[in-house]
Amino acid sequence: MDPMSPVSGPGPHVVRGSVSLPEAELMWRFSRSSGPGGQHVNTSDTQVELRFDLARTEALPEVWKRRALERLAGRLTDGVITVRASEHRSQWRNREAAAVRLAALLAEATAPPPRPRRPTRVPRGINERRLREKKQRGQTKRGRSPKGWD
């Protein structure tokens, strides 16, 4: 396929590992974009809106899908995530930007939760040093006071 044809995608966009966004499940919409471009901007549909049905997709493992639905709940409309791109003057570059942004968003949303922090005690030596330095600082400040000067 010709890389500039409107039907071909920018390529498989990897979410993480061997999981990538299937081109068949990506819904593209193009519209006129604001911003730089002069007279060109009034005639070409360069703004890209990329929609991905997260709730119905089979491309993501079930655990990832649940995690993403939970984390992206505020951005979803009926289980569909929408990403817009209009920073470039060319529709092709905006398509690539939108797809990369969607892949990054899904990679972050499907990442495993961080390991819980194991609480540790502050070592006694560090605590004693902190208290010693506080006392020393107080002595320094007290020494600046004009009290006791006759």
Residue pairs with C-beta under 8 A, 6 or more apart in sequence:
1 7
1 8
2 8
3 92
4 92
6 91
9 23
9 26
9 95
9 99
10 92
10 95
10 96
10 99
12 20
12 21
12 23
13 20
13 21
13 99
13 100
13 102
13 103
14 20
14 103
15 21
15 60
15 64
15 103
15 106
15 107
15 110
16 107
16 110
16 111
19 59
19 60
19 61
19 64
20 59
20 103
21 52
21 59
21 99
21 102
21 103
21 106
22 57
22 59
25 52
25 53
25 57
25 59
26 50
26 51
26 52
26 99
26 102
27 50
27 51
27 52
27 53
28 48
28 49
28 50
28 51
28 95
29 48
29 49
29 50
29 51
30 45
30 46
30 47
30 48
30 49
30 91
31 45
31 47
31 49
32 41
32 42
32 44
32 45
32 46
32 47
33 41
33 45
33 46
33 47
33 86
33 94
34 41
34 47
34 86
35 41
35 86
35 87
36 89
37 44
37 46
37 89
40 89
41 89
44 91
45 91
46 86
46 88
46 89
46 90
46 91
46 94
47 84
47 85
47 86
47 94
48 84
48 85
48 86
48 91
48 94
48 95
48 97
48 98
49 82
49 83
49 84
49 98
50 82
50 83
50 84
50 85
50 95
50 98
50 99
50 102
51 80
51 81
51 82
52 80
52 81
52 83
52 102
52 106
53 79
53 80
54 60
54 65
54 68
54 69
54 72
54 76
54 79
54 80
54 81
54 106
55 69
55 76
55 78
55 79
55 80
56 79
57 65
60 68
60 106
60 110
64 110
65 110
67 109
67 110
67 111
67 112
68 106
68 109
68 110
69 76
69 79
71 109
72 81
72 105
72 109
75 81
75 82
81 102
81 105
81 106
83 98
83 101
83 102
83 105
84 98
85 94
85 95
85 97
85 98
85 101
86 94
87 94
87 97
88 94
88 97
